[in-house]
Amino acid sequence: MTRDPIGFEGGINQYSYVRNNPIRYYDPTGLYGKDVHYDFTKLMALRAGCCEDGAEAIANADQNVDVDRNAWNGGVTKEGIKNRADWHFPSTERINYLRSIAYNTFSAIAAGDYLHVLQDSFSHEGFDPELGHGYPTFNDPDNVNNDIDKANLMLMVSYRFLQDFCQKNRYGR
């Protein structure tokens, strides 16, 4: 029944973090749910040929962008808006930059960072990093059921990256 713990940094709709249903859903940290950034990523990595440890490491890194990368730090300051833009509302240049780091290092953390911004680029398309998720539609853009075609395209692009990434490095079986 409480408002978003991260306040207006998650958007002006203080209940979107629980799909506007605070009686049925809860999220004590106010961070994005793990259904895409962890669950789907791990399943796709396993299916793409990653070993169990590699799939787990990549999925953890993808989910941990929200927890460990200062992705929400800075509030409504210029620094905070830049952090949100970099990690949740990324430009094409940012996506390509993180992809090149993943391929140059073959690090699970770098792969997770890339997948996080890639995945958010689909769900957050058209939203403003200054206003967050609540604008312009007040729908939860992170809920894959809100746009099945966009979610399927995001999953396909993520899967193709994981196939290539896992086959080219030590994370493969």
C-alpha positions, 0 to 999 in steps of 0.5 A, a space after each residue: 500500500 506504499 508509494 514507490 520507495 525510490 520516489 519520483 525517480 521511477 516516474 510520476 506514477 507512484 504505484 506503477 512499480 507494482 502494476 498499479 495494484 499495491 494490494 496484489 503486488 509488492 516490490 520493497 526496493 522499488 526496482 524493476 522486476 526480474 522477469 526480463 532482466 534475470 529470468 528471461 535472460 538466464 533461460 535464453 542464455 541456457 538455450 543459446 548454449 551457455 553453461 549453467 554458470 555462464 548463464 547465471 553470471 550474465 543474468 545476474 549482471 543484467 539484473 544487477 544494473 538496477 542494483 549495483 551500477 548507480 543506475 538510479 543515483 542522482 535524483 532529478 539532478 543532471 547527473 541522475 538524469 544522465 544515469 537514467 538515460 545511460 542505463 534505462 533510456 539509452 541512445 544507440 551510441 550507448 547500446 553499441 558502446 556497451 556491445 563492443 565492451 562485451 565482445 572485447 572483454 567477453 565478460 559476463 558483467 559486460 554482457 549483462 550491462 549490454 543486455 540491460 540497456 538493449 532490453 530497456 531500449 525496447 521497453 522504454 522507447 518513447 519515454 523521457 529519462 527525466 520523467 521516468 516510466 509514468 509519462 506519457 501513457 502511465 502504463 508499465 513499459 516493463 511489463 512484456 504483456 503491454 506490447 507483445 510484438 515489441 517484447 518478442 523482438 526484444 527477446 529475439 535480439 537478446 537471444 541472437 546476442 547470447 547465441 553469438 556471445 556464448 559460442 565465442 567464449 568460455 561461457 559455452 558448453 
